[in-house]
Amino acid sequence: MPPNFWQRSAVTLALGFTGAFGAEALGLPAAPLIGAAVASSVAAWGGIRLQVDHRLRDLGFLAVGLSLGSGVRPDIVSEAADWGVSLVMLCLSILTHSVAFGAFVAPVWRAGS
């Protein structure tokens, strides 16, 4: 792998950790996810090229999945009945964002490649 790959990976990880610690300090919910996402998004929008090895990314997804799974309790099924409106809104939000992405962003990506 080229040297720039490792430099970009180091910058990406540093931004993610900095964002996660900042969000934690602010007391935000899901601080590691929100903080890292915001920090890396702002950096990418600012023109910084970010990159991380796919194996490290997959380990991160594994850690997030394990963390989410550890919060499941046996009584969650009975509580799920109260989530109807939230789940419908979530599905509509995902659909709306997917359509908007396809309509506005995807053509720009195709034109650039």
C-alpha positions, 0 to 999 in steps of 0.5 A: 500500500502506498505511504499516502494510504497510511497517512490518510488512515492515521488522519482518519482515525485521529479525526474519528477519535477526536470527534468521539471524545468531543461528543462524549465530553458534550454528553451526546447520546451514542457519542462515539458514533455521532462524534466520529461521523460529524468530525470525519464528515466535516473534514471530508467536506473540507477537502481532506481525503480520508481512508481506512483499511476495509479490515479495520472498518469491518472490525469497527462495524463488528464492535458497533454490532456487539455493542448494540446487541448487548443492550437487548433485554428479554423484555424488549419484545413487550416494549416493541409494541410501543414503537409502531409510530417510530418504526413507521417514521424511520422507514419513511425517513429511510425511503425519503433519503434514499430517493433524494440521494438517487435523484440528486447525488447519484447523477453527480457521482456518475458524471464525475467518474 
